[in-house]
Amino acid sequence: MENVTVSGDTRFDRVIEVAEEWEALPAVDLFVGQQPVIVAGSTWEEDEEEMDHYANSHPEIRFIVAPHEISEDRLAEVERLFRHCVRYSAWVRNGRIELPGMRKATPGWPEPNVLLIDNMGMLSKLYRYAIVAYVGGGFGDDGVHNVLEAAVYGKPVVYGPVIEKYIEAVELTESGGGIVIDSAVEAEKVFDRLLRDAREREEMGKASLEYVHSRKGATGRILRFIQENRLLTS
């Protein structure tokens, strides 16, 4: 055991770094406006089926859905589930936001409440917009995806029950920053409660943020160990 050193998990440092470098996304700003936002990231069909009824019956809430895969088949599946849905690329292309070289807004463009992210690389920034974050994968055999990307912004994080292989999801739940749901009915109850109860959101968000920051520092420890032991010298 003397040859083993526990340094921690560098993913905590990475999500903190991303959060500190966050910049607003103008197209998303315009989509969400002043409405409450639920961001669902790294989702599979099993996750989307837990949320579609809630989104379809609550047009006053803005949903941002970022599927784990963005093949045309997967995007079409999401569009079938969410009735008032627009792809991010179409939202931008149709001029709902004015950027250099972009044409004016199209008259009569429908007002969706679900923004479907059809590109890779945006998710870590999108969680910042959430009042409540949902992380997908927890209803599949492989388990929940990265809960840290949402927790680092001080958000309540909701996910399905398959978390046992992911210590950060287990610990986030134990810390009070995450909630495990088992069904669509439970998801709707949790969303309703969190959207209504600002105090609970604040307490959960604080717990999420404190959990992530309590685990930071692994990158520095690894670099110091390498330097002190001259592991990169020939």
PEFEN-V402780 format. One record per pair of residues at least 12 apart in sequence whose ideal C-beta (glycine too) atoms are under 7 Angstrom apart, sorted by the first residue. I is the first residue (numbers start at 0). GAP is how many residues later the second one is. Records with the same first field share a line. If there is no record, write none. Layout:
I: GAP / GAP
This chain:
4: 220
6: 211 / 214 / 215 / 218
7: 207 / 209 / 210 / 213
8: 206 / 209
9: 208 / 209 / 212
10: 137
11: 136 / 200 / 203 / 204 / 206
12: 203 / 205 / 206
14: 133 / 134 / 137 / 197
15: 136 / 196 / 197 / 200
17: 106
18: 133 / 134
21: 103 / 106
24: 100
25: 71 / 73
26: 64 / 65 / 70
27: 98 / 101
29: 66 / 67
30: 31 / 60 / 84
31: 30 / 97
34: 25 / 26 / 27
35: 25 / 26 / 95 / 159
36: 25 / 27 / 92 / 93 / 94
37: 23 / 25 / 92 / 93 / 94 / 96 / 153
38: 25 / 87 / 88 / 90 / 91 / 94
39: 23 / 25 / 26 / 94 / 96
40: 25 / 82 / 85 / 86 / 94 / 95 / 108 / 109
41: 24 / 26 / 81 / 93 / 94 / 95 / 103 / 104
42: 22 / 23 / 24 / 25 / 93
43: 24 / 92 / 93 / 96
44: 32
45: 93 / 94
46: 89 / 92 / 113
47: 17 / 30 / 33
48: 32 / 135
49: 89 / 134 / 137
50: 83 / 136
51: 29 / 30
52: 131
53: 133 / 134 / 137
54: 27 / 58 / 59
55: 26 / 27
58: 25 / 54
60: 52
61: 51
62: 50 / 51
63: 51 / 53 / 62 / 65
64: 13 / 49 / 51 / 52
65: 51 / 56 / 57 / 60
67: 68 / 77
69: 48 / 49 / 50
74: 12 / 41 / 43
77: 38
78: 37
81: 32
83: 28 / 29 / 30
84: 27 / 29 / 31
85: 26 / 29 / 30
86: 29 / 31
87: 27 / 28 / 29 / 30 / 31
88: 29
90: 24
93: 12 / 15
95: 13
122: 26
123: 25
126: 22 / 23 / 26 / 28
127: 25
129: 20 / 25
130: 64 / 70
131: 23 / 24 / 26 / 59 / 62 / 63
132: 17 / 22 / 23 / 24 / 25
133: 24 / 25
134: 12 / 15 / 22 / 24
137: 21 / 22 / 23 / 24 / 25
138: 21 / 23
139: 22
142: 19 / 20 / 22 / 23
143: 15 / 16 / 18 / 19 / 22 / 25
146: 12 / 21 / 22 / 25 / 31
147: 20 / 64
150: 21 / 26 / 57 / 60 / 61
151: 60
153: 51 / 52 / 54 / 55
154: 50 / 53
155: 21 / 23 / 38 / 45 / 48 / 49 / 52
156: 15 / 20 / 21 / 51
157: 21 / 23 / 32
158: 19 / 21
159: 21
160: 19 / 21
162: 17
170: 40
171: 36 / 39
174: 32 / 36
175: 27 / 28 / 31
176: 27 / 30 / 31 / 34
